[in-house]
Amino acid sequence: MEILVTIAGLVILAIIVVTLAVKAFIVICPPNQIAVITGRTRELTAGTVIGYRVLRGGRTLRWPIIEKVQFMDLNTIAIEVAVTNAYSKGAIPLNVQGIANVKLSSREGLLENSVERFLGRPPEYIPQLAKETLEANLRGVLATLTPEEVNEDRLKFAQTLIEEADDDIKTLGLELDVLKIQNVTDEVGYLDSVGRRQTAAVLKEARIAEAQRHTEAEEEEAEARKRAEIARVQADLAVVERQNELRVRTAELEKIAAAKEEEAKVEADRARVVAEQELEAARIELQNRRLEADVIAPARARREAMELEAKGEAASIIEDGQAQIEVFRRLVEQYHAAGTEAEQIFVLNMLPELIDKIVSTVKSVSIDKVSVIDGGNGSQQIPGLLSQLPGSVIKLTEQIENATGVNILSGLAHRPAEQPAETD
């Protein structure tokens, strides 16, 4: 157990020794500092030999005992700059107060100046030297400017001071970050007098400007009223013109509307007439079709039926006529063949028809009763009436003979039959 404790102690001691050795060999530089390592000479490319090297942030190795490491801060240093009774241009003494921010330069070419001038110096040495340098430059710049220029354009004054002090500050190895002028005064009251004069001038200019502005305002107001009145008149005129145009346009539109309305009425009447005509044509067509169906078609059918019937009757009559002609022709042939007996045969054939005709003349006479009135010779009235009938018949036959040329009574007379011819 004691051996383990001894070994652990030796290990811890070795770690401490190694840590201290490493720490002695390694140099670590933070970014707001520069490390200056001295103790060994170095030869530059131009043949210059220096005995230090500078590390700006990071780490490097060094030889303990042989090389020494010193750090310089790059932090900004605020310096109050003030001069009293510094004569400006025109021999006016001024008191100027300002503030400046400076720091060690880390730029290439200026860093060596910083190392050579401030390495190992106490912290208060840098701001003191920078203060004295800036105050000297401030007095030199004040001698070239008038109090008005210093007081009125402090930005220009500060820029001129920076340009004047820049070379001196860089020669020291410093950088001037900011320079601001805070206050400019004088003990003889020159700036106050200038201020009062300028104030009076400003007040005068203000009163003049106010009066001018008041006059201009009145003129502008009058001009505005004039423009407003003109604008109102022009607006009224424009309104009247627009109203006239509106009335004209309204009349035109009303005229057009009336014309359109009349056209619409005419179109409506024409459409109505056309519709009525079409309706009447449809009615006529319907009536024609109805007439066709109710009258013409049946009449045509009846006419065709009558024509067919008449044709049938005519055909029958024609056939009957042809048959009668054929009968008459054969009768004529028989009459011709009969010779002298033909007349008697014709009369005999016609006798039944003639008798029917004779009888038909008295057939329509209806005798209900015959009354004989005695004319004084009553015993002879009826015989006399009966004796008149043969005479009437003879007169009738005579009339027939006169009309036809045929003597019925002679045809009816008894004729002896012809003797047949003797045969040899």
Summary of the structure (lengths in Angstrom):
residues: 424
radius of gyration: 86.3
end to end distance: 218.1
largest distance: 228.1
contacts: 972
relative contact order: 0.04
helix: 66%
strand: 16%
